Amino acid sequence: MSNNQYLPITIKTANWLDQHIVETKYGITWDISQSFKGPWRYYDEASMYAGASGIVKFYLELAKISGDQRYLDTAVAAGHELAARALAKEPQLDKAFSRYAFTTGLSGVAQALDWINQEHHESVFDDAITKILNGIVTDQKQDGSWSGQIGIVADGGTALLLRRLGSKYLIDGWQDALIKFGDYILAHKQVDEHGQSFYVGLDLKFVGGPIGKFNTGFPLGPSGVAFTLLKLAELTGENRFIDGTKGIREFYEYYNHGKGLLLPHYHPDTEHICYVGYCGGPVGTARYFYELAKQTDDAHAVDDFEAAIAGLERIQAPKKRSAGYWETDNYCCGTAGILQLFTGAYLVTNNQDYLKSAQQTATILVERATQNDRFAYWKQAFERKNPQNVTAALGFYDGAAGIASYLLQLGEVENGQLSTHRFIDDPYPAVWQQNL
């Protein structure tokens, strides 16, 4: 048995998730109907964000660390249902930002099946993945987009998935599709009245946000779009994609005020709310600065990476709640995302302060868990504007699977033996490499 100190609580999390398993015609899935309370419909039970594709990631990691075959068996059974969804005629996930979105659409299904395939290969998984990837190429619009929304939550995530798996599954035309999409991104660069360059990753009308503003964060904002361009430049060697990122770092510096690098959630700002997490805060934007430092000679990128992390100190997260760090402990907008950032920062800097911060954050997560001798889960108010709606979500981005996964990851780092699956927009090392 592993000596990962977080293994006991993550096994209890798996026990709780097991209570929500539903058998299907082809395999299993998880009932996420109680993950959310609200007037709008929630994400699909197969999605990476809230459903089986993300939960599978947790089970695969738990299987590897615990050595217990039943967790792999659960992931494989879920894979059979995911493959059936993908192989259906005209497959579509409910409430996807775009058909081939990563967190909410079919690209996330393909990624989950590929992770399962690495541990337990089956031809049906190959068939489902290949169908999705071929669909991405053939369904690309003439202008180079898929949905017209370039953020990582939509077409940017589609491109990053195709970049990761296109060659592996021998998809015809995958590189041409990526170059075409890169040119589409470049055509949508904007400059404001202060001379600052930016990209709008997602029109906020699609998520009920304020009209005339845009999100400054990573998956919906300029830094995530620029991250995608960096990954396209890395693949193709074409400098125009690097050139397309110029001015984005400066945008964040220009509109930052105070210690650290922390921008309001929306721009232009009238609400004065700074998110902390992956979706809208420094947990996400730090990824861009780190990738920029890796790929270019931009001398300011490392400083901005450190400044983004310091932005958390400015609002005392994760110790203190705030308007942009409400009652959420999940990976997307809460504490587990902060843990992931501190752990990643330690991996790439070997700075012991980051490791200490990660450990303190993990302690907070454990203390906030609802648990007994058998089960563990986390109660949260997922919607910032409706704090009375408290639920205990199951998924990776929204709930228990993601929280438990990053606790496990820290435990592995503490033992110097990390081996994990990274998301397409997570630039930190997947395996243990000290003193990078």
C-alpha positions as a printed NumPy array, in Angstrom:
array([[  0.   ,   0.   ,   0.   ],
       [  1.226,   3.489,  -0.869],
       [  2.329,   5.756,   1.978],
       [  0.61 ,   8.741,   0.333],
       [ -0.833,  10.549,   3.36 ],
       [ -3.977,  11.521,   1.435],
       [ -4.829,   8.015,   0.274],
       [ -7.285,   7.319,   3.127],
       [ -9.466,  10.377,   2.437],
       [ -9.373,   9.782,  -1.317],
       [-10.457,   6.167,  -0.872],
       [-13.376,   7.473,   1.185],
       [-14.109,   9.899,  -1.651],
       [-14.191,   6.977,  -4.089],
       [-16.553,   5.14 ,  -1.75 ],
       [-18.874,   8.139,  -1.863],
       [-18.64 ,   8.386,  -5.646],
       [-19.389,   4.67 ,  -5.896],
       [-22.749,   5.366,  -4.26 ],
       [-23.723,   7.403,  -7.312],
       [-22.804,   4.829,  -9.964],
       [-25.591,   3.939, -12.389],
       [-25.433,   0.891, -14.622],
       [-26.201,   1.511, -18.293],
       [-26.692,  -0.652, -21.355],
       [-22.994,  -0.435, -22.211],
       [-21.241,   0.111, -18.877],
       [-21.636,   2.612, -16.049],
       [-21.878,   6.32 , -15.422],
       [-22.44 ,   8.537, -12.383],
       [-25.698,  10.206, -11.421],
       [-24.822,  13.889, -11.14 ],
       [-28.414,  15.097, -10.822],
       [-27.79 ,  16.331,  -7.27 ],
       [-24.535,  18.124,  -8.084],
       [-26.291,  21.379,  -8.827],
       [-29.385,  23.31 ,  -7.751],
       [-30.566,  26.094,  -9.977],
       [-32.878,  27.208, -12.774],
       [-30.481,  26.376, -15.635],
       [-29.677,  22.875, -16.762],
       [-26.337,  21.468, -15.684],
       [-23.503,  19.861, -17.632],
       [-23.735,  16.439, -19.233],
       [-23.147,  13.31 , -17.136],
       [-20.412,  12.341, -19.631],
       [-18.56 ,  15.668, -19.488],
       [-15.032,  16.295, -18.298],
       [-16.264,  19.181, -16.163],
       [-18.914,  17.495, -14.038],
       [-19.361,  13.943, -15.252],
       [-17.796,  10.625, -16.123],
       [-14.886,  11.83 , -18.27 ],
       [-13.429,  13.757, -15.36 ],
       [-14.353,  11.259, -12.653],
       [-12.513,   8.6  , -14.678],
       [ -9.311,  10.631, -14.314],
       [ -9.591,  10.353, -10.533],
       [-10.26 ,   6.608, -10.599],
       [ -7.29 ,   5.984, -12.889],
       [ -4.963,   7.888, -10.567],
       [ -6.373,   6.171,  -7.496],
       [ -5.911,   2.77 ,  -9.159],
       [ -2.255,   3.497,  -9.857],
       [ -1.449,   4.836,  -6.397],
       [ -3.469,   2.352,  -4.347],
       [ -2.742,  -0.676,  -6.533],
       [ -6.412,  -1.664,  -6.273],
       [ -7.685,  -3.169,  -9.539],
       [-11.313,  -2.319,  -8.828],
       [-10.709,   1.374,  -9.484],
       [ -9.31 ,   0.59 , -12.929],
       [-12.242,  -1.748, -13.556],
       [-14.621,   1.097, -12.706],
       [-12.83 ,   3.438, -15.11 ],
       [-12.96 ,   0.858, -17.893],
       [-16.677,   0.245, -17.354],
       [-17.261,   4.002, -17.535],
       [-15.158,   4.04 , -20.701],
       [-17.526,   1.597, -22.358],
       [-20.438,   3.968, -21.777],
       [-18.389,   6.971, -22.939],
       [-17.405,   5.114, -26.098],
       [-21.041,   4.265, -26.775],
       [-21.953,   7.947, -26.45 ],
       [-19.218,   8.904, -28.885],
       [-20.08 ,   6.201, -31.411],
       [-23.774,   7.101, -31.496],
       [-25.138,   8.825, -34.579],
       [-24.546,  12.588, -34.32 ],
       [-23.171,  12.505, -30.753],
       [-23.658,  15.622, -28.654],
       [-23.184,  16.433, -24.96 ],
       [-25.806,  18.52 , -23.253],
       [-24.887,  22.126, -22.492],
       [-21.505,  21.955, -24.24 ],
       [-19.916,  25.334, -24.97 ],
       [-19.331,  23.878, -28.419],
       [-19.778,  20.365, -29.785],
       [-16.083,  19.545, -29.505],
       [-15.348,  21.532, -26.341],
       [-12.918,  19.921, -23.923],
       [-14.506,  20.539, -20.527],
       [-18.123,  20.221, -21.65 ],
       [-18.08 ,  18.474, -25.042],
       [-16.751,  15.555, -27.047],
       [-13.044,  16.435, -26.829],
       [-13.164,  15.69 , -23.117],
       [-14.676,  12.282, -23.87 ],
       [-11.831,  11.539, -26.314],
       [ -9.243,  12.519, -23.713],
       [-10.795,  10.336, -21.023],
       [-10.903,   7.36 , -23.393],
       [ -7.259,   7.889, -24.32 ],
       [ -6.274,   7.898, -20.64 ],
       [ -8.188,   4.657, -20.118],
       [ -6.615,   3.227, -23.268],
       [ -3.148,   3.795, -21.838],
       [ -3.97 ,   1.461, -18.937],
       [ -6.397,  -0.942, -20.61 ],
       [ -6.444,  -0.937, -24.396],
       [ -9.588,  -1.853, -26.329],
       [-10.382,  -1.334, -30.003],
       [-13.745,   0.227, -29.142],
       [-11.894,   3.014, -27.355],
       [ -9.716,   3.534, -30.44 ],
       [-12.834,   3.693, -32.61 ],
       [-14.551,   6.262, -30.417],
       [-11.476,   8.468, -30.097],
       [-10.803,   8.304, -33.837],
       [-14.399,   9.212, -34.635],
       [-14.244,  12.289, -32.421],
       [-10.871,  13.411, -33.806],
       [-11.945,  12.884, -37.412],
       [-15.09 ,  14.829, -36.639],
       [-13.033,  17.725, -35.352],
       [-11.133,  17.91 , -38.638],
       [-14.091,  17.391, -40.978],
       [-16.483,  19.666, -39.067],
       [-14.079,  22.609, -38.984],
       [-15.624,  25.639, -40.651],
       [-14.091,  27.271, -43.681],
       [-12.92 ,  30.218, -41.575],
       [-10.907,  27.872, -39.313],
       [-13.203,  27.847, -36.28 ],
       [-15.639,  25.304, -34.927],
       [-17.969,  27.482, -32.892],
       [-16.454,  30.932, -33.398],
       [-15.452,  31.159, -29.727],
       [-11.65 ,  30.948, -29.404],
       [-11.21 ,  30.412, -25.651],
       [-10.01 ,  27.157, -24.124],
       [-13.567,  26.466, -22.943],
       [-14.564,  26.219, -26.605],
       [-12.476,  26.055, -29.804],
       [ -9.131,  26.59 , -28.075],
       [ -9.66 ,  23.416, -26.058],
       [-10.659,  21.547, -29.205],
       [ -7.404,  22.59 , -30.858],
       [ -5.299,  21.619, -27.837],
       [ -6.901,  18.17 , -27.771],
       [ -6.282,  17.695, -31.497],
       [ -2.689,  18.807, -30.965],
       [ -2.224,  16.156, -28.284],
       [ -3.91 ,  13.203, -29.994],
       [ -3.967,  13.916, -33.746],
       [ -0.649,  12.272, -34.545],
       [ -1.116,   9.423, -32.066],
       [ -4.324,   8.298, -33.756],
       [ -3.105,   8.991, -37.314],
       [ -5.758,  11.577, -38.121],
       [ -5.558,  12.945, -41.656],
       [ -5.289,  16.724, -41.877],
       [ -4.903,  17.379, -38.16 ],
       [ -1.943,  19.73 , -38.517],
       [ -3.569,  21.726, -41.306],
       [ -6.675,  22.106, -39.15 ],
       [ -4.602,  23.51 , -36.296],
       [ -2.779,  25.988, -38.506],
       [ -6.097,  27.112, -39.954],
       [ -7.488,  27.649, -36.462],
       [ -4.352,  29.519, -35.41 ],
       [ -4.866,  31.958, -38.245],
       [ -8.478,  32.378, -37.146],
       [ -7.261,  33.337, -33.674],
       [ -4.78 ,  35.864, -35.055],
       [ -7.552,  37.564, -37.014],
       [ -9.426,  38.208, -33.765],
       [ -6.773,  40.071, -31.832],
       [ -8.04 ,  43.429, -30.581],
       [ -6.486,  46.621, -29.227],
       [ -8.314,  48.876, -26.767],
       [ -8.318,  52.656, -26.345],
       [ -5.243,  52.432, -24.107],
       [ -3.24 ,  50.56 , -26.71 ],
       [ -3.535,  47.231, -24.877],
       [ -3.86 ,  44.025, -26.893],
       [ -6.337,  41.319, -25.922],
       [ -8.462,  38.415, -27.124],
       [-12.039,  37.64 , -26.125],
       [-12.165,  33.915, -25.452],
       [-15.924,  33.63 , -25.031],
       [-18.809,  35.996, -25.666],
       [-20.33 ,  36.297, -22.198],
       [-23.869,  36.233, -23.565],
       [-23.455,  32.447, -23.77 ],
       [-22.996,  32.176, -19.993],
       [-25.332,  34.937, -18.848],
       [-22.515,  37.397, -18.221],
       [-22.615,  41.177, -18.655],
       [-22.871,  42.462, -22.208],
       [-19.991,  44.672, -23.371],
       [-17.439,  43.032, -21.081],
       [-15.162,  40.024, -21.278],
       [-13.593,  37.606, -18.828],
       [ -9.942,  38.273, -17.962],
       [ -9.176,  34.745, -16.784],
       [ -7.552,  31.76 , -18.433],
       [-10.084,  29.391, -20.035],
       [-12.383,  32.227, -21.148],
       [ -9.892,  35.082, -21.458],
       [ -6.827,  36.516, -23.207],
       [ -4.19 ,  34.464, -21.384],
       [ -5.784,  31.164, -22.38 ],
       [ -6.021,  32.204, -26.022],
       [ -2.372,  33.252, -25.939],
       [ -1.48 ,  29.924, -24.291],
       [ -3.12 ,  28.122, -27.215],
       [ -1.062,  30.192, -29.654],
       [  2.123,  29.254, -27.787],
       [  1.26 ,  25.575, -28.085],
       [  0.542,  25.994, -31.798],
       [  3.888,  27.752, -32.239],
       [  5.624,  24.934, -30.375],
       [  4.043,  22.403, -32.722],
       [  4.505,  24.21 , -36.03 ],
       [  7.603,  26.326, -35.425],
       [  5.767,  29.248, -37.03 ],
       [  6.737,  32.547, -35.43 ],
       [  3.508,  34.299, -36.327],
       [  1.778,  32.404, -33.55 ],
       [  4.377,  33.634, -31.056],
       [  3.929,  37.146, -32.447],
       [  0.201,  36.797, -31.812],
       [  0.854,  36.612, -28.069],
       [  2.732,  39.913, -27.966],
       [  1.001,  42.469, -25.8  ],
       [ -1.034,  39.96 , -23.782],
       [  1.392,  39.91 , -20.857],
       [  1.424,  43.701, -20.95 ],
       [ -2.394,  43.762, -20.864],
       [ -2.35 ,  42.014, -17.494],
       [  0.375,  44.277, -16.155],
       [ -1.354,  47.449, -17.352],
       [ -4.694,  46.715, -15.726],
       [ -3.235,  45.279, -12.518],
       [ -3.259,  47.483,  -9.436],
       [ -1.598,  46.549,  -6.174],
       [  0.651,  43.775,  -4.93 ],
       [  0.811,  40.662,  -7.044],
       [ -0.88 ,  40.222, -10.408],
       [ -4.634,  40.054,  -9.932],
       [ -7.243,  41.381, -12.333],
       [-10.971,  41.838, -11.784],
       [-13.098,  39.025, -13.166],
       [-14.662,  41.192, -15.871],
       [-13.183,  43.911, -18.032],
       [-14.029,  46.786, -18.074],
       [-14.409,  46.507, -14.323],
       [-17.384,  47.85 , -12.393],
       [-17.922,  45.032,  -9.864],
       [-14.43 ,  45.025,  -8.263],
       [-14.478,  41.24 ,  -7.832],
       [-11.262,  39.297,  -8.295],
       [-11.642,  35.555,  -8.773],
       [ -8.839,  33.359,  -7.462],
       [ -9.282,  30.132,  -9.393],
       [ -8.558,  28.393, -12.657],
       [-11.654,  29.826, -14.335],
       [-11.068,  33.504, -13.645],
       [ -8.055,  34.14 , -11.456],
       [ -4.31 ,  33.716, -10.981],
       [ -4.533,  29.921, -10.752],
       [ -5.272,  30.004, -14.458],
       [ -3.326,  33.018, -15.687],
       [ -0.137,  31.771, -14.012],
       [ -0.156,  28.921, -16.549],
       [  0.234,  31.364, -19.406],
       [  3.127,  33.191, -17.796],
       [  4.875,  29.896, -17.066],
       [  4.413,  28.673, -20.641],
       [  5.604,  32.035, -21.975],
       [  8.741,  31.758, -19.846],
       [  9.357,  28.225, -21.138],
       [  8.994,  29.047, -24.807],
       [ 10.37 ,  32.568, -25.202],
       [ 13.115,  34.834, -23.936],
       [ 10.579,  37.234, -22.427],
       [ 12.448,  38.347, -19.314],
       [  9.258,  39.479, -17.577],
       [  7.368,  36.205, -17.865],
       [  8.952,  34.583, -14.805],
       [  8.304,  37.721, -12.76 ],
       [  4.651,  37.685, -13.807],
       [  4.341,  33.98 , -12.99 ],
       [  5.532,  34.716,  -9.46 ],
       [  3.384,  37.842,  -9.296],
       [  0.26 ,  35.874, -10.269],
       [  0.881,  33.509,  -7.372],
       [  1.482,  36.496,  -5.102],
       [ -1.94 ,  37.784,  -6.165],
       [ -3.446,  35.08 ,  -3.972],
       [ -1.666,  36.595,  -0.969],
       [ -3.249,  39.936,  -1.742],
       [ -6.705,  38.554,  -0.969],
       [ -5.408,  36.032,   1.599],
       [ -6.588,  32.964,  -0.293],
       [ -7.051,  30.159,   0.61 ],
       [ -7.209,  31.101,   4.291],
       [ -9.83 ,  33.794,   3.866],
       [-12.991,  33.827,   1.766],
       [-13.806,  36.814,  -0.444],
       [-16.275,  37.866,  -3.148],
       [-14.181,  36.049,  -5.756],
       [-13.411,  33.085,  -3.497],
       [-16.797,  32.158,  -2.149],
       [-17.847,  28.807,  -0.622],
       [-16.161,  26.641,  -3.233],
       [-13.342,  24.175,  -2.747],
       [-13.38 ,  22.682,  -6.234],
       [-10.745,  22.708,  -8.963],
       [-12.466,  25.18 , -11.282],
       [-13.002,  28.165,  -9.04 ],
       [-11.945,  27.116,  -5.556],
       [ -9.386,  25.651,  -3.206],
       [ -8.347,  22.569,  -5.18 ],
       [ -7.257,  24.835,  -8.031],
       [ -5.101,  26.805,  -5.608],
       [ -3.57 ,  23.539,  -4.415],
       [ -2.844,  22.55 ,  -8.014],
       [ -1.089,  25.881,  -8.647],
       [  1.114,  25.703,  -5.545],
       [  2.044,  22.095,  -6.308],
       [  2.851,  22.916,  -9.931],
       [  4.855,  25.965,  -8.935],
       [  6.914,  23.847,  -6.546],
       [  7.555,  21.264,  -9.274],
       [  8.987,  23.859, -11.657],
       [ 10.893,  26.015,  -9.163],
       [ 11.776,  23.686,  -6.27 ],
       [ 10.821,  26.62 ,  -4.039],
       [ 10.014,  25.146,  -0.637],
       [  7.65 ,  28.026,   0.13 ],
       [  5.346,  26.809,  -2.637],
       [  5.422,  23.286,  -1.238],
       [  4.58 ,  24.631,   2.201],
       [  1.687,  26.635,   0.742],
       [  0.438,  23.528,  -1.063],
       [  0.526,  21.558,   2.177],
       [ -1.325,  24.298,   4.053],
       [ -3.954,  24.382,   1.322],
       [ -4.346,  20.611,   1.488],
       [ -4.874,  20.845,   5.236],
       [ -7.671,  23.346,   4.642],
       [ -9.297,  20.996,   2.121],
       [ -9.177,  18.06 ,   4.5  ],
       [-10.625,  20.172,   7.316],
       [-13.47 ,  21.366,   5.088],
       [-14.441,  17.854,   4.   ],
       [-17.602,  16.233,   5.275],
       [-16.479,  12.743,   6.245],
       [-17.002,   9.742,   8.434],
       [-15.352,   6.333,   8.67 ],
       [-16.495,   5.404,   5.153],
       [-17.254,   8.474,   3.037],
       [-15.744,  11.875,   2.241],
       [-17.117,  14.702,   0.11 ],
       [-17.28 ,  18.5  ,   0.002],
       [-20.334,  20.726,   0.355],
       [-20.172,  23.901,  -1.708],
       [-22.228,  26.844,  -2.938],
       [-21.364,  26.432,  -6.627],
       [-23.126,  29.604,  -7.809],
       [-21.546,  32.757,  -6.414],
       [-24.8  ,  34.71 ,  -6.697],
       [-26.894,  32.006,  -5.011],
       [-24.99 ,  31.057,  -1.839],
       [-28.069,  29.376,  -0.38 ],
       [-27.837,  26.619,  -3.003],
       [-25.464,  24.18 ,  -1.306],
       [-24.648,  20.885,  -3.007],
       [-21.92 ,  18.231,  -3.   ],
       [-20.807,  17.853,  -6.608],
       [-19.129,  14.69 ,  -7.855],
       [-17.098,  15.855, -10.844],
       [-13.512,  16.82 , -11.497],
       [-13.856,  20.519, -12.186],
       [-16.846,  21.081,  -9.921],
       [-16.473,  18.649,  -7.054],
       [-15.071,  15.714,  -5.133],
       [-13.168,  13.893,  -7.902],
       [-10.972,  16.891,  -8.651],
       [-10.399,  17.793,  -5.014],
       [ -9.349,  14.247,  -4.152],
       [ -7.123,  14.021,  -7.241],
       [ -5.057,  17.05 ,  -6.281],
       [ -4.72 ,  15.828,  -2.712],
       [ -3.355,  12.578,  -4.151],
       [ -1.033,  14.512,  -6.44 ],
       [  0.469,  16.457,  -3.546],
       [  0.973,  13.259,  -1.605],
       [  2.894,  11.792,  -4.523],
       [  5.04 ,  14.915,  -4.826],
       [  5.849,  14.695,  -1.125],
       [  7.056,  11.133,  -1.76 ],
       [  9.059,  12.092,  -4.853],
       [  7.21 ,   9.725,  -7.181],
       [  4.657,  11.729,  -9.17 ],
       [  3.155,  10.183, -12.307],
       [ -0.13 ,  11.747, -13.354],
       [ -2.233,  12.73 , -16.356],
       [ -2.217,  16.443, -17.145],
       [ -5.044,  18.325, -18.805],
       [ -4.376,  19.817, -22.23 ],
       [ -3.937,  23.289, -20.708],
       [ -1.953,  22.246, -17.635],
       [  1.744,  22.935, -18.381],
       [  3.29 ,  21.55 , -15.209],
       [  5.295,  18.287, -15.147],
       [  3.346,  15.029, -15.169],
       [  6.203,  12.999, -13.717],
       [  8.622,  13.668, -10.871],
       [ 11.565,  15.781, -11.988],
       [ 13.244,  17.734,  -9.235],
       [ 15.243,  20.903,  -9.944],
       [ 13.809,  21.514, -13.396]])
